[in-house]
Amino acid sequence: MRILLTLNLIIMVLSLTSCKISVLKDSIQENKEKNEPCTLTIWNQWVDRTDLVSNPLKNAIREWNEKNPEVQVKEFSWNGEQYKSKIKTALAAGDAPDLFYMWSGSFVGPFIDEGNILPLDSYLDNETLDKLFPGVIDSCKNNEKIYSLPAYRFIASLYCNIELFEKAGAKIPESYDELLEAVKRLRSKGIVPIVVGEKDRWPGMYWYDILAMRQAGSTACRNALAVPSLFNEQDYKEAADKLLQLVENKAFNDDALNTSFNDMVNEFTQGNAAMMYQGNWVGANIEDPDSKVKGKVIAIPFPTIRNGKGAQTEIYGGVTDGYFINVNTKYKQEAVNVLKYICEKSAKEGNSSGAGLSCWKMDDSVKAQVSPLIKQTTQIMESGTSFISWWDTILPAADAETHKDLVAELFDRRLSPQEFVKRMAKLKGIY
């Protein structure tokens, strides 16, 4: 009996010892994990490592990693259209990274509604929000909650190569009629008037959208995007007529439908076209030391249309795309800290390089680095009385693809203006 009790006592001691050893091991492992740096992943669409548009972000990530060895950031990037598909698939599958770039409006809206994205209100203090220009945080809200922080504001302008205009004896256009006249003069001198990368479809969409805004006015366009049956109205047909008129007068590069966005920008910066209508992100390429048009380009508001209802101060753009945080990230506070750092840092550097117009307040030393071209786009933005975002970020996804397809058919002269507005009127709209 005594032997049995002794054995039981030994077993209990061994069992307790084993438990203590196990707890100790768990504690050591936990401490080890705490001491190891956490790693966050960030996805974006800025692939080209030599592109001045992407450099500010990459520089900000590199500097963060140097200053914060305990929280490291790994970046992955894909080209724009490929990225759109990849991030949508990852979010739907619950396999998204910790942070990711997204387009505002209808693109990100469904993922906010489905609870895929972290609301940031409880993570942000007034000190951070006060660093932003007044009003810009509003574009980061959905249902009155903040879901992202902005870096840049983007607007579209008509970029004109002064040297080519002078060579052709053409006037920088302030009206659609003057634009058409400039097209004819430039063509007569063997100069491509306008380059557009319609292979990617959205660059061509910009042309119809701004013509519609100048013809119908911003308010009417907002109404039509919400209630597409309004696209049957005469103003939208006349906008399609004018786009087709430009096509028929050889305003655009002959291979527009086979030219990508990158090819378009390259053609313009090599001095092979007189005009390009694009977002201010192309400023970095125009101002690049390797650009043949550096110092030869001005940015102007898109011309008005005679008897049109839209003014030059009605701006296409004004949007603030941003970075969002996966609601399921294991490191929420760390992700917010990274978000604040890279958005502010990249915005201030990118404002000087031409990547975009900073949403973050800058001191005079930073402002002094801005080129005349960036000052021009800033002035256009500051003169704006109303802004409409890119239509493919306002419309629901299926509608956005249909809209871009219809514009491409106008460029290819496979669709009449009447048929164009008839099919636009069948879109589902925002509501």
SULQUILIN-V20991 format. One record per run of one state. SS is the DSSP state (a for helix, b for strand, c for the rest). FROM is the first residue (numbers start at 1). TO is the last residue. If there is no record, write none. Layout:
[[SS	FROM	TO] [SS	FROM	TO]]
//
This chain:
[[c	1	1] [a	2	35] [c	36	37] [b	38	44] [c	45	51] [a	52	67] [c	68	70] [b	71	77] [c	78	79] [a	80	92] [c	93	98] [b	99	102] [c	103	105] [a	106	113] [c	114	116] [b	117	117] [c	118	120] [a	121	123] [c	124	125] [a	126	129] [c	130	131] [b	132	132] [c	133	135] [a	136	140] [b	141	142] [c	143	144] [b	145	146] [c	147	148] [b	149	150] [c	151	151] [b	152	161] [a	162	168] [c	169	174] [b	175	175] [a	176	188] [c	189	193] [b	194	194] [c	195	197] [a	198	200] [c	201	201] [a	202	216] [c	217	217] [a	218	226] [c	227	227] [a	228	232] [c	233	233] [a	234	248] [c	249	251] [b	252	252] [c	253	255] [a	256	258] [c	259	260] [a	261	269] [c	270	274] [b	275	279] [a	280	286] [c	287	296] [b	297	300] [c	301	303] [b	304	304] [c	305	313] [b	314	319] [c	320	321] [b	322	326] [c	327	331] [a	332	353] [c	354	356] [b	357	358] [c	359	359] [b	360	360] [c	361	363] [a	364	367] [c	368	371] [a	372	382] [c	383	385] [b	386	388] [c	389	390] [a	391	394] [c	395	396] [a	397	411] [c	412	416] [a	417	424] [c	425	431]]
//
